[in-house]
Amino acid sequence: MKNINFGATGVEEVLQNVAFIMATEIMSCPLDREFGWDMTVIDTPINIAKARITANLTAAIHKFEPRAIIEAVEVTGDGLDGRLKPKVKVSVNESV
């Protein structure tokens, strides 16, 4: 996240919150150790790591931003360079 709009509302606020969740590792937020998602997939086969990333991100987004409806999660990258990058497509339910 490059910039935070503290006055964001509606769709912009939900998308900003999802980006913030995706950028935050669990246990790294001093006043809320449960906030974020579990990024730990070290020494795991790629297909299992991708499944864990998808499950962990989905659970965190549902918990911390219920207005976001997850449409798809795509995890790109490979284990050879040690980087897997998740991309989440969401829609917004503003009635929540």
Secondary structure, DSSP 8 states (H G I E B T S, - for coil): -----TT--HHHHHHHHHHHHHT-BTT-STT-TT-SB----TT--HHHHHHHHHHHHHHHHHHH-TTEEEEEEEEEEETTTTEEEEEEEEEE-TT-
